[in-house]
Amino acid sequence: MLWVKGTEGYAAATERFVVATHGIAFQDLHQSILQFIPTDPSHVLDVGSGIGRDAAALAEIGHTVVAVEPTREFLSVAQSLYGTSIEWIDDSLPLLQSLEDRKEGFDFVLASAVWHHIDQDERRIALTCIADLLRPTGIFALSLRHGPAGVGTHIFPTDGQETVQEAERVNLKPLLVLENQPSLVKGKKNVTWTRIVLQKVSESLPSDEA
Ligand SMILES: C[S@@+](CC[C@H](N)C(=O)[O-])C[C@H]1O[C@@H](n2cnc3c(N)ncnc32)[C@H](O)[C@@H]1O
């Protein structure tokens, strides 16, 4: 795969990133969206999966998990920590080209702390791509980071309402929007998060009366 701009800053900070990631438990970080994670064994995609904490937690509860991550150092840590029960793929948003042929689709897609690494045009393309990858009624959960750059330095501002509007364009309807959520990392008072859960709805059929 080509160099992905959004990975800027991560590889050099791998050790620090591993410690920081393990400092926050999956259940705590995703508390507000746990109710939207399928309970039956399902096909799950974790995009920008970092060192694999969330992919591993989702596999642990019985899901078949594909994890996509463009920082090779992270992918390598993830593979050594969580092994072969997860399909690890070196790829990136907005196009997720490696998944083009996945006709079976996904029931649940997670993009945790990734959206701010792609610009507005890329986010539009990424939403279309994820909507295409979702099965009917599938769920897409994402979190938007607001504040100064952290370890990853290639960032863009994001906006919850704008994200919801763009999502509706591709038939993803909002189930949850939580703005202004605090960071769980100590000392990060200048960072807040928006948590969004979207569900794929069928395209509206033309009305008989039209
Ligand atoms: C803040 S980390 C979040 C990692 C993980 N999702 C978590 O919550 O622990 C952001 C991740 O997004 C990845 N990333 C950056 N640009 C990306 C892109 N264009 N497509 C997919 N992932 C990207 C980075 O390599 C990094 O692993």
The ligand as an SDF file (V2000), in Angstrom:
LIG
                    3D

 27 29  0  0  0  0  0  0  0  0999 V2000
   -6.1020    7.5500   17.3380 C   0  0  0  0  0  0  0  0  0  0  0  0
   -5.7170    6.0820   16.4920 S   0  0  0  0  0  0  0  0  0  0  0  0
   -7.1470    5.0600   16.8860 C   0  0  0  0  0  0  0  0  0  0  0  0
   -6.8200    3.5920   16.8450 C   0  0  0  0  0  0  0  0  0  0  0  0
   -7.9550    2.6780   17.2940 C   0  0  0  0  0  0  0  0  0  0  0  0
   -9.1210    2.8070   16.4530 N   0  0  0  0  0  0  0  0  0  0  0  0
   -8.3010    2.9440   18.7300 C   0  0  0  0  0  0  0  0  0  0  0  0
   -9.3830    3.5020   19.0100 O   0  0  0  0  0  0  0  0  0  0  0  0
   -7.4760    2.6080   19.5830 O   0  0  0  0  0  0  0  0  0  0  0  0
   -6.0210    6.4780   14.7920 C   0  0  0  0  0  0  0  0  0  0  0  0
   -5.7030    5.3350   13.8540 C   0  0  0  0  0  0  0  0  0  0  0  0
   -6.1560    5.6650   12.5420 O   0  0  0  0  0  0  0  0  0  0  0  0
   -5.2100    5.1820   11.6190 C   0  0  0  0  0  0  0  0  0  0  0  0
   -5.3910    5.9260   10.3630 N   0  0  0  0  0  0  0  0  0  0  0  0
   -4.8560    7.1010    9.9950 C   0  0  0  0  0  0  0  0  0  0  0  0
   -5.2500    7.4310    8.7540 N   0  0  0  0  0  0  0  0  0  0  0  0
   -6.0840    6.4550    8.3440 C   0  0  0  0  0  0  0  0  0  0  0  0
   -6.7980    6.2210    7.1320 C   0  0  0  0  0  0  0  0  0  0  0  0
   -6.7480    7.0740    6.1000 N   0  0  0  0  0  0  0  0  0  0  0  0
   -7.5400    5.0880    7.0410 N   0  0  0  0  0  0  0  0  0  0  0  0
   -7.6100    4.2200    8.0810 C   0  0  0  0  0  0  0  0  0  0  0  0
   -6.9410    4.3940    9.2400 N   0  0  0  0  0  0  0  0  0  0  0  0
   -6.1870    5.4950    9.3690 C   0  0  0  0  0  0  0  0  0  0  0  0
   -3.8810    5.4040   12.3120 C   0  0  0  0  0  0  0  0  0  0  0  0
   -2.8630    4.6240   11.7380 O   0  0  0  0  0  0  0  0  0  0  0  0
   -4.2270    5.0090   13.7470 C   0  0  0  0  0  0  0  0  0  0  0  0
   -4.0460    3.6480   13.9690 O   0  0  0  0  0  0  0  0  0  0  0  0
  1  2  1  0
  2  3  1  0
  2 10  1  0
  3  4  1  0
  4  5  1  0
  5  6  1  0
  5  7  1  0
  7  8  2  0
  7  9  1  0
 10 11  1  0
 11 12  1  0
 11 26  1  0
 12 13  1  0
 13 14  1  0
 13 24  1  0
 14 15  1  0
 14 23  1  0
 15 16  2  0
 16 17  1  0
 17 18  1  0
 17 23  2  0
 18 19  1  0
 18 20  2  0
 20 21  1  0
 21 22  2  0
 22 23  1  0
 24 25  1  0
 24 26  1  0
 26 27  1  0
M  CHG  2   2   1   9  -1
M  END
$$$$
